[in-house]
Amino acid sequence: MKKIQLHEISCTRSGDKGPNSNVGVVFYNEEIYKWAVVNLTASLIKNHFKSIVKGNVVRYELPNLYALNFILEDSLGGGGSDTLINDAQGKTYGQALMLLEVNIPENFL
């Protein structure tokens, strides 16, 4: 196993809808996607964003895209109109998730 940051095996896109944000993670191949389905749980993502996410994290699987989509409930402090939040639209949450450190099999790299 090797410890890496998530950006080494995937890319992301994030955004917002009301008080919630979402982070879509697209993996570079099917083998890595299958690993991610087992290892990137909603609770792991909630822990990574523990200072931001006040609600649940819901995970959706998109196997045809080798992607996972995470809904970060109550993560925007009221949404885009709330100017007291650093990123009230969730646009940088994808980049923040790319810093997550994970252990993957060395043959994936």
Secondary structure, 3 states (H helix, E strand, C coil): CEEEEHHHCEEEEEEEECCEEEEEEEECCHHHHHHHHHHCCHHHHHHHCCCCCCCCEEEEEEHHHCEEEEEECCCCCCCCCCCCCCCCCCCCHHHHHCCCEEEECHHHC
